Amino acid sequence: MNTPIIPVEPPSDRAASPAPSAPATMRDDLLRWLLRFPLLRVEEIAFLAGVSRSRAYARLSALQDQGLI
């Protein structure tokens, strides 16, 4: 069963703000994607964020530990 992936563009506010550290940027990206599309699978989140699935799982686990998701 293939679930279609709808192509979307990430928020464009990145260009206006200074570049924070990489982990904070990834955290913000994951939170933005989940806010906009709460039913994304980890595989889709990893693809959209440009990271491996294991890295996405680790970041999501950290976000859960912080109480953000």
All heavy atoms as a GROMACS GRO file, in nm:
protein
  534
    1MET      N    1   0.084  -0.117   0.000
    1MET     CA    2   0.000   0.000   0.000
    1MET      C    3   0.089   0.123   0.000
    1MET      O    4   0.163   0.147   0.095
    1MET     CB    5  -0.089  -0.004   0.124
    1MET     CG    6  -0.175   0.116   0.136
    1MET     SD    7  -0.318   0.083   0.237
    1MET     CE    8  -0.268   0.145   0.393
    2ASN      N    9   0.085   0.198  -0.106
    2ASN     CA   10   0.166   0.319  -0.118
    2ASN      C   11   0.084   0.439  -0.080
    2ASN      O   12  -0.024   0.462  -0.133
    2ASN     CB   13   0.218   0.335  -0.260
    2ASN     CG   14   0.320   0.230  -0.296
    2ASN    OD1   15   0.385   0.177  -0.208
    2ASN    ND2   16   0.334   0.199  -0.423
    3THR      N   17   0.138   0.517   0.011
    3THR     CA   18   0.074   0.641   0.051
    3THR      C   19   0.138   0.752  -0.029
    3THR      O   20   0.260   0.767  -0.028
    3THR     CB   21   0.095   0.667   0.201
    3THR    OG1   22   0.048   0.554   0.273
    3THR    CG2   23   0.023   0.792   0.245
    4PRO      N   24   0.058   0.830  -0.100
    4PRO     CA   25   0.118   0.938  -0.180
    4PRO      C   26   0.177   1.045  -0.090
    4PRO      O   27   0.122   1.078   0.015
    4PRO     CB   28   0.001   0.993  -0.261
    4PRO     CG   29  -0.120   0.955  -0.182
    4PRO     CD   30  -0.087   0.827  -0.112
    5ILE      N   31   0.291   1.095  -0.128
    5ILE     CA   32   0.355   1.204  -0.056
    5ILE      C   33   0.323   1.332  -0.131
    5ILE      O   34   0.354   1.346  -0.248
    5ILE     CB   35   0.507   1.184  -0.044
    5ILE    CG1   36   0.535   1.058   0.037
    5ILE    CG2   37   0.572   1.305   0.019
    5ILE    CD1   38   0.682   1.025   0.047
    6ILE      N   39   0.261   1.422  -0.062
    6ILE     CA   40   0.221   1.549  -0.123
    6ILE      C   41   0.340   1.644  -0.116
    6ILE      O   42   0.390   1.673  -0.007
    6ILE     CB   43   0.100   1.610  -0.051
    6ILE    CG1   44  -0.016   1.512  -0.056
    6ILE    CG2   45   0.063   1.744  -0.111
    6ILE    CD1   46  -0.131   1.549   0.035
    7PRO      N   47   0.390   1.692  -0.229
    7PRO     CA   48   0.503   1.784  -0.225
    7PRO      C   49   0.460   1.919  -0.167
    7PRO      O   50   0.363   1.978  -0.211
    7PRO     CB   51   0.545   1.797  -0.371
    7PRO     CG   52   0.426   1.759  -0.450
    7PRO     CD   53   0.346   1.663  -0.365
    8VAL      N   54   0.532   1.961  -0.066
    8VAL     CA   55   0.507   2.091  -0.004
    8VAL      C   56   0.639   2.159   0.019
    8VAL      O   57   0.743   2.095   0.027
    8VAL     CB   58   0.430   2.078   0.130
    8VAL    CG1   59   0.292   2.025   0.108
    8VAL    CG2   60   0.505   1.990   0.225
    9GLU      N   61   0.636   2.287   0.033
    9GLU     CA   62   0.757   2.362   0.059
    9GLU      C   63   0.764   2.395   0.207
    9GLU      O   64   0.662   2.428   0.268
    9GLU     CB   65   0.757   2.492  -0.022
    9GLU     CG   66   0.764   2.467  -0.171
    9GLU     CD   67   0.770   2.598  -0.248
    9GLU    OE1   68   0.812   2.698  -0.192
    9GLU    OE2   69   0.731   2.596  -0.364
   10PRO      N   70   0.883   2.386   0.266
   10PRO     CA   71   0.896   2.424   0.407
   10PRO      C   72   0.871   2.573   0.423
   10PRO      O   73   0.880   2.650   0.327
   10PRO     CB   74   1.039   2.386   0.442
   10PRO     CG   75   1.110   2.373   0.314
   10PRO     CD   76   1.008   2.341   0.210
   11PRO      N   77   0.842   2.617   0.543
   11PRO     CA   78   0.819   2.759   0.566
   11PRO      C   79   0.936   2.843   0.516
   11PRO      O   80   1.052   2.804   0.528
   11PRO     CB   81   0.805   2.770   0.717
   11PRO     CG   82   0.769   2.633   0.762
   11PRO     CD   83   0.829   2.538   0.664
   12SER      N   84   0.906   2.957   0.458
   12SER     CA   85   1.010   3.040   0.398
   12SER      C   86   1.073   3.139   0.495
   12SER      O   87   1.152   3.223   0.455
   12SER     CB   88   0.951   3.117   0.280
   12SER     OG   89   0.848   3.202   0.326
   13ASP      N   90   1.041   3.130   0.624
   13ASP     CA   91   1.097   3.224   0.720
   13ASP      C   92   1.243   3.196   0.754
   13ASP      O   93   1.306   3.271   0.826
   13ASP     CB   94   1.013   3.226   0.848
   13ASP     CG   95   1.010   3.092   0.918
   13ASP    OD1   96   1.042   2.991   0.852
   13ASP    OD2   97   0.974   3.088   1.036
   14ARG      N   98   1.301   3.090   0.700
   14ARG     CA   99   1.441   3.058   0.725
   14ARG      C  100   1.534   3.168   0.673
   14ARG      O  101   1.632   3.201   0.736
   14ARG     CB  102   1.481   2.929   0.657
   14ARG     CG  103   1.443   2.808   0.729
   14ARG     CD  104   1.515   2.695   0.663
   14ARG     NE  105   1.458   2.570   0.702
   14ARG     CZ  106   1.496   2.455   0.653
   14ARG    NH1  107   1.589   2.451   0.561
   14ARG    NH2  108   1.441   2.344   0.692
   15ALA      N  109   1.506   3.219   0.555
   15ALA     CA  110   1.594   3.318   0.493
   15ALA      C  111   1.599   3.447   0.573
   15ALA      O  112   1.700   3.515   0.574
   15ALA     CB  113   1.547   3.347   0.350
   16ALA      N  114   1.494   3.478   0.645
   16ALA     CA  115   1.490   3.603   0.719
   16ALA      C  116   1.563   3.596   0.852
   16ALA      O  117   1.606   3.697   0.906
   16ALA     CB  118   1.344   3.643   0.743
   17SER      N  119   1.579   3.476   0.907
   17SER     CA  120   1.643   3.463   1.038
   17SER      C  121   1.785   3.412   1.024
   17SER      O  122   1.818   3.341   0.930
   17SER     CB  123   1.561   3.369   1.126
   17SER     OG  124   1.561   3.240   1.068
   18PRO      N  125   1.871   3.448   1.120
   18PRO     CA  126   2.008   3.395   1.116
   18PRO      C  127   2.007   3.244   1.138
   18PRO      O  128   1.919   3.191   1.204
   18PRO     CB  129   2.078   3.467   1.231
   18PRO     CG  130   1.970   3.520   1.316
   18PRO     CD  131   1.848   3.534   1.232
   19ALA      N  132   2.104   3.175   1.084
   19ALA     CA  133   2.109   3.029   1.093
   19ALA      C  134   2.149   2.985   1.233
   19ALA      O  135   2.260   3.012   1.278
   19ALA     CB  136   2.208   2.976   0.991
   20PRO      N  137   2.059   2.918   1.306
   20PRO     CA  138   2.095   2.865   1.438
   20PRO      C  139   2.177   2.738   1.422
   20PRO      O  140   2.205   2.694   1.310
   20PRO     CB  141   1.961   2.837   1.502
   20PRO     CG  142   1.869   2.815   1.388
   20PRO     CD  143   1.922   2.898   1.274
   21SER      N  144   2.213   2.676   1.533
   21SER     CA  145   2.291   2.553   1.526
   21SER      C  146   2.209   2.444   1.457
   21SER      O  147   2.087   2.447   1.455
   21SER     CB  148   2.329   2.509   1.667
   21SER     OG  149   2.212   2.478   1.740
   22ALA      N  150   2.277   2.346   1.403
   22ALA     CA  151   2.210   2.241   1.326
   22ALA      C  152   2.104   2.165   1.406
   22ALA      O  153   1.995   2.144   1.357
   22ALA     CB  154   2.314   2.146   1.267
   23PRO      N  155   2.131   2.120   1.530
   23PRO     CA  156   2.027   2.047   1.602
   23PRO      C  157   1.902   2.130   1.627
   23PRO      O  158   1.791   2.081   1.618
   23PRO     CB  159   2.094   2.008   1.733
   23PRO     CG  160   2.239   2.007   1.703
   23PRO     CD  161   2.259   2.116   1.600
   24ALA      N  162   1.917   2.257   1.659
   24ALA     CA  163   1.801   2.342   1.683
   24ALA      C  164   1.722   2.360   1.554
   24ALA      O  165   1.600   2.359   1.555
   24ALA     CB  166   1.844   2.478   1.738
   25THR      N  167   1.791   2.373   1.442
   25THR     CA  168   1.724   2.387   1.314
   25THR      C  169   1.645   2.261   1.281
   25THR      O  170   1.530   2.269   1.239
   25THR     CB  171   1.826   2.414   1.201
   25THR    OG1  172   1.897   2.532   1.232
   25THR    CG2  173   1.757   2.430   1.068
   26MET      N  174   1.706   2.146   1.303
   26MET     CA  175   1.636   2.021   1.276
   26MET      C  176   1.514   2.006   1.366
   26MET      O  177   1.407   1.965   1.322
   26MET     CB  178   1.729   1.903   1.294
   26MET     CG  179   1.665   1.771   1.259
   26MET     SD  180   1.785   1.640   1.279
   26MET     CE  181   1.678   1.501   1.268
   27ARG      N  182   1.529   2.041   1.494
   27ARG     CA  183   1.417   2.033   1.587
   27ARG      C  184   1.304   2.122   1.539
   27ARG      O  185   1.188   2.080   1.535
   27ARG     CB  186   1.461   2.075   1.727
   27ARG     CG  187   1.346   2.070   1.828
   27ARG     CD  188   1.383   2.133   1.959
   27ARG     NE  189   1.396   2.276   1.940
   27ARG     CZ  190   1.479   2.353   2.008
   27ARG    NH1  191   1.558   2.304   2.098
   27ARG    NH2  192   1.483   2.482   1.987
   28ASP      N  193   1.336   2.244   1.502
   28ASP     CA  194   1.234   2.336   1.454
   28ASP      C  195   1.169   2.285   1.326
   28ASP      O  196   1.047   2.295   1.310
   28ASP     CB  197   1.294   2.475   1.429
   28ASP     CG  198   1.339   2.542   1.558
   28ASP    OD1  199   1.299   2.497   1.667
   28ASP    OD2  200   1.415   2.640   1.547
   29ASP      N  201   1.249   2.228   1.236
   29ASP     CA  202   1.194   2.174   1.112
   29ASP      C  203   1.096   2.060   1.140
   29ASP      O  204   0.987   2.055   1.084
   29ASP     CB  205   1.305   2.123   1.020
   29ASP     CG  206   1.384   2.236   0.956
   29ASP    OD1  207   1.338   2.353   0.964
   29ASP    OD2  208   1.489   2.208   0.898
   30LEU      N  209   1.136   1.969   1.228
   30LEU     CA  210   1.049   1.856   1.261
   30LEU      C  211   0.920   1.904   1.325
   30LEU      O  212   0.811   1.856   1.294
   30LEU     CB  213   1.120   1.757   1.352
   30LEU     CG  214   1.237   1.681   1.293
   30LEU    CD1  215   1.293   1.582   1.394
   30LEU    CD2  216   1.201   1.610   1.166
   31LEU      N  217   0.931   2.000   1.414
   31LEU     CA  218   0.812   2.052   1.479
   31LEU      C  219   0.720   2.122   1.379
   31LEU      O  220   0.597   2.109   1.386
   31LEU     CB  221   0.850   2.149   1.592
   31LEU     CG  222   0.908   2.084   1.716
   31LEU    CD1  223   0.956   2.190   1.813
   31LEU    CD2  224   0.808   1.992   1.782
   32ARG      N  225   0.777   2.195   1.285
   32ARG     CA  226   0.695   2.261   1.182
   32ARG      C  227   0.622   2.159   1.096
   32ARG      O  228   0.504   2.175   1.066
   32ARG     CB  229   0.782   2.350   1.094
   32ARG     CG  230   0.820   2.479   1.159
   32ARG     CD  231   0.890   2.570   1.060
   32ARG     NE  232   0.945   2.683   1.129
   32ARG     CZ  233   1.075   2.707   1.142
   32ARG    NH1  234   1.162   2.626   1.087
   32ARG    NH2  235   1.117   2.811   1.208
   33TRP      N  236   0.693   2.054   1.054
   33TRP     CA  237   0.629   1.953   0.972
   33TRP      C  238   0.517   1.884   1.047
   33TRP      O  239   0.410   1.858   0.994
   33TRP     CB  240   0.732   1.850   0.922
   33TRP     CG  241   0.816   1.901   0.809
   33TRP    CD1  242   0.950   1.923   0.812
   33TRP    CD2  243   0.773   1.938   0.678
   33TRP    NE1  244   0.992   1.972   0.690
   33TRP    CE2  245   0.886   1.981   0.606
   33TRP    CE3  246   0.649   1.939   0.614
   33TRP    CZ2  247   0.880   2.025   0.475
   33TRP    CZ3  248   0.643   1.982   0.483
   33TRP    CH2  249   0.758   2.023   0.414
   34LEU      N  250   0.543   1.851   1.176
   34LEU     CA  251   0.440   1.783   1.254
   34LEU      C  252   0.321   1.873   1.284
   34LEU      O  253   0.208   1.826   1.292
   34LEU     CB  254   0.500   1.731   1.385
   34LEU     CG  255   0.592   1.611   1.368
   34LEU    CD1  256   0.662   1.580   1.500
   34LEU    CD2  257   0.515   1.491   1.319
   35LEU      N  258   0.346   2.000   1.301
   35LEU     CA  259   0.237   2.093   1.324
   35LEU      C  260   0.148   2.102   1.200
   35LEU      O  261   0.025   2.102   1.210
   35LEU     CB  262   0.290   2.232   1.359
   35LEU     CG  263   0.187   2.340   1.387
   35LEU    CD1  264   0.101   2.302   1.507
   35LEU    CD2  265   0.256   2.473   1.412
   36ARG      N  266   0.211   2.107   1.086
   36ARG     CA  267   0.134   2.121   0.961
   36ARG      C  268   0.070   1.989   0.917
   36ARG      O  269  -0.041   1.987   0.867
   36ARG     CB  270   0.227   2.172   0.852
   36ARG     CG  271   0.154   2.207   0.726
   36ARG     CD  272   0.234   2.296   0.639
   36ARG     NE  273   0.157   2.325   0.518
   36ARG     CZ  274   0.198   2.402   0.423
   36ARG    NH1  275   0.316   2.461   0.434
   36ARG    NH2  276   0.124   2.424   0.319
   37PHE      N  277   0.143   1.878   0.937
   37PHE     CA  278   0.095   1.746   0.896
   37PHE      C  279   0.114   1.648   1.012
   37PHE      O  280   0.213   1.574   1.016
   37PHE     CB  281   0.172   1.695   0.773
   37PHE     CG  282   0.164   1.787   0.655
   37PHE    CD1  283   0.270   1.870   0.623
   37PHE    CD2  284   0.050   1.791   0.577
   37PHE    CE1  285   0.263   1.956   0.515
   37PHE    CE2  286   0.042   1.876   0.468
   37PHE     CZ  287   0.149   1.960   0.437
   38PRO      N  288   0.022   1.645   1.108
   38PRO     CA  289   0.042   1.566   1.230
   38PRO      C  290   0.044   1.414   1.209
   38PRO      O  291   0.088   1.342   1.298
   38PRO     CB  292  -0.076   1.606   1.318
   38PRO     CG  293  -0.176   1.664   1.227
   38PRO     CD  294  -0.102   1.720   1.110
   39LEU      N  295   0.002   1.364   1.095
   39LEU     CA  296  -0.001   1.220   1.074
   39LEU      C  297   0.113   1.168   0.988
   39LEU      O  298   0.107   1.057   0.936
   39LEU     CB  299  -0.137   1.180   1.013
   39LEU     CG  300  -0.258   1.213   1.100
   39LEU    CD1  301  -0.386   1.173   1.027
   39LEU    CD2  302  -0.249   1.145   1.235
   40LEU      N  303   0.220   1.246   0.974
   40LEU     CA  304   0.336   1.201   0.897
   40LEU      C  305   0.402   1.082   0.966
   40LEU      O  306   0.408   1.075   1.088
   40LEU     CB  307   0.440   1.312   0.885
   40LEU     CG  308   0.412   1.424   0.787
   40LEU    CD1  309   0.522   1.529   0.795
   40LEU    CD2  310   0.401   1.371   0.646
   41ARG      N  311   0.450   0.989   0.885
   41ARG     CA  312   0.527   0.876   0.937
   41ARG      C  313   0.673   0.919   0.953
   41ARG      O  314   0.717   1.017   0.893
   41ARG     CB  315   0.518   0.758   0.842
   41ARG     CG  316   0.376   0.705   0.828
   41ARG     CD  317   0.369   0.593   0.730
   41ARG     NE  318   0.409   0.644   0.598
   41ARG     CZ  319   0.435   0.567   0.494
   41ARG    NH1  320   0.427   0.437   0.504
   41ARG    NH2  321   0.468   0.621   0.379
   42VAL      N  322   0.748   0.845   1.032
   42VAL     CA  323   0.888   0.879   1.056
   42VAL      C  324   0.966   0.877   0.925
   42VAL      O  325   1.052   0.962   0.902
   42VAL     CB  326   0.951   0.783   1.159
   42VAL    CG1  327   1.100   0.807   1.171
   42VAL    CG2  328   0.884   0.801   1.294
   43GLU      N  329   0.935   0.784   0.837
   43GLU     CA  330   1.004   0.777   0.708
   43GLU      C  331   0.982   0.905   0.628
   43GLU      O  332   1.074   0.956   0.564
   43GLU     CB  333   0.954   0.657   0.627
   43GLU     CG  334   0.994   0.523   0.685
   43GLU     CD  335   0.902   0.477   0.798
   43GLU    OE1  336   0.795   0.537   0.819
   43GLU    OE2  337   0.938   0.380   0.866
   44GLU      N  338   0.861   0.957   0.632
   44GLU     CA  339   0.831   1.081   0.560
   44GLU      C  340   0.899   1.201   0.625
   44GLU      O  341   0.951   1.289   0.556
   44GLU     CB  342   0.680   1.101   0.554
   44GLU     CG  343   0.610   0.992   0.475
   44GLU     CD  344   0.460   0.987   0.496
   44GLU    OE1  345   0.410   1.041   0.597
   44GLU    OE2  346   0.392   0.928   0.412
   45ILE      N  347   0.899   1.203   0.757
   45ILE     CA  348   0.966   1.312   0.828
   45ILE      C  349   1.115   1.311   0.797
   45ILE      O  350   1.175   1.416   0.772
   45ILE     CB  351   0.942   1.300   0.980
   45ILE    CG1  352   0.794   1.326   1.012
   45ILE    CG2  353   1.032   1.394   1.057
   45ILE    CD1  354   0.756   1.294   1.154
   46ALA      N  355   1.175   1.194   0.798
   46ALA     CA  356   1.318   1.182   0.768
   46ALA      C  357   1.347   1.232   0.627
   46ALA      O  358   1.444   1.305   0.604
   46ALA     CB  359   1.363   1.038   0.785
   47PHE      N  360   1.263   1.192   0.532
   47PHE     CA  361   1.282   1.236   0.393
   47PHE      C  362   1.271   1.388   0.382
   47PHE      O  363   1.354   1.453   0.320
   47PHE     CB  364   1.178   1.169   0.303
   47PHE     CG  365   1.181   1.218   0.162
   47PHE    CD1  366   1.278   1.174   0.074
   47PHE    CD2  367   1.088   1.310   0.117
   47PHE    CE1  368   1.282   1.220  -0.057
   47PHE    CE2  369   1.091   1.357  -0.013
   47PHE     CZ  370   1.188   1.312  -0.100
   48LEU      N  371   1.167   1.444   0.444
   48LEU     CA  372   1.147   1.589   0.435
   48LEU      C  373   1.258   1.667   0.504
   48LEU      O  374   1.296   1.775   0.458
   48LEU     CB  375   1.011   1.626   0.495
   48LEU     CG  376   0.890   1.575   0.418
   48LEU    CD1  377   0.763   1.594   0.499
   48LEU    CD2  378   0.879   1.645   0.284
   49ALA      N  379   1.309   1.614   0.615
   49ALA     CA  380   1.415   1.682   0.689
   49ALA      C  381   1.553   1.654   0.630
   49ALA      O  382   1.650   1.720   0.665
   49ALA     CB  383   1.412   1.639   0.836
   50GLY      N  384   1.562   1.554   0.542
   50GLY     CA  385   1.690   1.522   0.481
   50GLY      C  386   1.786   1.450   0.574
   50GLY      O  387   1.906   1.469   0.568
   51VAL      N  388   1.730   1.366   0.664
   51VAL     CA  389   1.812   1.290   0.758
   51VAL      C  390   1.774   1.143   0.750
   51VAL      O  391   1.675   1.107   0.687
   51VAL     CB  392   1.793   1.341   0.903
   51VAL    CG1  393   1.842   1.485   0.916
   51VAL    CG2  394   1.650   1.329   0.948
   52SER      N  395   1.851   1.058   0.816
   52SER     CA  396   1.819   0.916   0.818
   52SER      C  397   1.702   0.890   0.912
   52SER      O  398   1.668   0.972   0.997
   52SER     CB  399   1.941   0.836   0.866
   52SER     OG  400   1.967   0.866   1.002
   53ARG      N  401   1.640   0.773   0.894
   53ARG     CA  402   1.528   0.737   0.981
   53ARG      C  403   1.571   0.725   1.126
   53ARG      O  404   1.500   0.768   1.216
   53ARG     CB  405   1.465   0.605   0.936
   53ARG     CG  406   1.381   0.619   0.812
   53ARG     CD  407   1.310   0.491   0.779
   53ARG     NE  408   1.409   0.384   0.761
   53ARG     CZ  409   1.382   0.255   0.769
   53ARG    NH1  410   1.261   0.215   0.794
   53ARG    NH2  411   1.475   0.166   0.750
   54SER      N  412   1.690   0.670   1.150
   54SER     CA  413   1.737   0.656   1.288
   54SER      C  414   1.758   0.793   1.352
   54SER      O  415   1.730   0.813   1.470
   54SER     CB  416   1.864   0.572   1.295
   54SER     OG  417   1.968   0.633   1.222
   55ARG      N  418   1.807   0.889   1.274
   55ARG     CA  419   1.827   1.025   1.325
   55ARG      C  420   1.692   1.091   1.355
   55ARG      O  421   1.676   1.160   1.455
   55ARG     CB  422   1.905   1.109   1.224
   55ARG     CG  423   1.943   1.244   1.275
   55ARG     CD  424   2.028   1.224   1.397
   55ARG     NE  425   2.104   1.341   1.426
   55ARG     CZ  426   2.132   1.378   1.550
   55ARG    NH1  427   2.090   1.308   1.651
   55ARG    NH2  428   2.205   1.483   1.572
   56ALA      N  429   1.594   1.068   1.268
   56ALA     CA  430   1.460   1.123   1.290
   56ALA      C  431   1.398   1.062   1.416
   56ALA      O  432   1.337   1.132   1.497
   56ALA     CB  433   1.372   1.098   1.169
   57TYR      N  434   1.412   0.929   1.434
   57TYR     CA  435   1.361   0.865   1.556
   57TYR      C  436   1.427   0.924   1.680
   57TYR      O  437   1.360   0.951   1.780
   57TYR     CB  438   1.388   0.714   1.552
   57TYR     CG  439   1.281   0.633   1.483
   57TYR    CD1  440   1.309   0.567   1.363
   57TYR    CD2  441   1.154   0.620   1.536
   57TYR    CE1  442   1.213   0.492   1.298
   57TYR    CE2  443   1.057   0.544   1.472
   57TYR     CZ  444   1.087   0.481   1.354
   57TYR     OH  445   0.991   0.407   1.290
   58ALA      N  446   1.558   0.943   1.675
   58ALA     CA  447   1.629   0.998   1.790
   58ALA      C  448   1.582   1.140   1.822
   58ALA      O  449   1.561   1.176   1.937
   58ALA     CB  450   1.780   0.997   1.764
   59ARG      N  451   1.564   1.220   1.718
   59ARG     CA  452   1.520   1.358   1.739
   59ARG      C  453   1.377   1.362   1.792
   59ARG      O  454   1.345   1.440   1.881
   59ARG     CB  455   1.530   1.435   1.607
   59ARG     CG  456   1.515   1.582   1.619
   59ARG     CD  457   1.625   1.640   1.706
   59ARG     NE  458   1.562   1.719   1.810
   59ARG     CZ  459   1.620   1.759   1.921
   59ARG    NH1  460   1.743   1.730   1.946
   59ARG    NH2  461   1.555   1.830   2.009
   60LEU      N  462   1.290   1.277   1.740
   60LEU     CA  463   1.152   1.270   1.788
   60LEU      C  464   1.148   1.223   1.932
   60LEU      O  465   1.068   1.272   2.012
   60LEU     CB  466   1.068   1.180   1.698
   60LEU     CG  467   1.040   1.235   1.559
   60LEU    CD1  468   0.978   1.127   1.470
   60LEU    CD2  469   0.950   1.357   1.566
   61SER      N  470   1.234   1.129   1.968
   61SER     CA  471   1.241   1.082   2.106
   61SER      C  472   1.284   1.195   2.199
   61SER      O  473   1.229   1.212   2.308
   61SER     CB  474   1.338   0.965   2.116
   61SER     OG  475   1.351   0.924   2.249
   62ALA      N  476   1.382   1.273   2.156
   62ALA     CA  477   1.428   1.386   2.236
   62ALA      C  478   1.317   1.491   2.251
   62ALA      O  479   1.299   1.548   2.359
   62ALA     CB  480   1.552   1.448   2.174
   63LEU      N  481   1.244   1.516   2.144
   63LEU     CA  482   1.133   1.611   2.151
   63LEU      C  483   1.025   1.561   2.247
   63LEU      O  484   0.965   1.640   2.321
   63LEU     CB  485   1.074   1.634   2.012
   63LEU     CG  486   1.161   1.711   1.913
   63LEU    CD1  487   1.098   1.707   1.775
   63LEU    CD2  488   1.180   1.854   1.959
   64GLN      N  489   1.001   1.431   2.247
   64GLN     CA  490   0.904   1.374   2.338
   64GLN      C  491   0.951   1.385   2.483
   64GLN      O  492   0.874   1.418   2.572
   64GLN     CB  493   0.876   1.228   2.304
   64GLN     CG  494   0.763   1.168   2.384
   64GLN     CD  495   0.731   1.026   2.339
   64GLN    OE1  496   0.806   0.964   2.264
   64GLN    NE2  497   0.619   0.977   2.385
   65ASP      N  498   1.079   1.362   2.507
   65ASP     CA  499   1.134   1.376   2.642
   65ASP      C  500   1.123   1.520   2.692
   65ASP      O  501   1.106   1.544   2.812
   65ASP     CB  502   1.281   1.334   2.645
   65ASP     CG  503   1.299   1.184   2.623
   65ASP    OD1  504   1.199   1.109   2.637
   65ASP    OD2  505   1.412   1.143   2.592
   66GLN      N  506   1.131   1.617   2.601
   66GLN     CA  507   1.119   1.757   2.638
   66GLN      C  508   0.974   1.801   2.652
   66GLN      O  509   0.946   1.914   2.691
   66GLN     CB  510   1.186   1.845   2.531
   66GLN     CG  511   1.336   1.825   2.522
   66GLN     CD  512   1.395   1.897   2.402
   66GLN    OE1  513   1.326   1.965   2.327
   66GLN    NE2  514   1.526   1.880   2.384
   67GLY      N  515   0.882   1.712   2.619
   67GLY     CA  516   0.741   1.743   2.630
   67GLY      C  517   0.687   1.830   2.517
   67GLY      O  518   0.580   1.889   2.530
   68LEU      N  519   0.759   1.835   2.406
   68LEU     CA  520   0.715   1.918   2.293
   68LEU      C  521   0.621   1.843   2.200
   68LEU      O  522   0.544   1.906   2.128
   68LEU     CB  523   0.836   1.968   2.214
   68LEU     CG  524   0.929   2.062   2.293
   68LEU    CD1  525   1.054   2.094   2.214
   68LEU    CD2  526   0.854   2.189   2.331
   69ILE      N  527   0.626   1.710   2.204
   69ILE     CA  528   0.531   1.630   2.125
   69ILE      C  529   0.478   1.519   2.211
   69ILE      O  530   0.532   1.485   2.313
   69ILE     CB  531   0.594   1.574   1.995
   69ILE    CG1  532   0.717   1.487   2.026
   69ILE    CG2  533   0.630   1.685   1.901
   69ILE    CD1  534   0.768   1.413   1.906
   0.00000   0.00000   0.00000
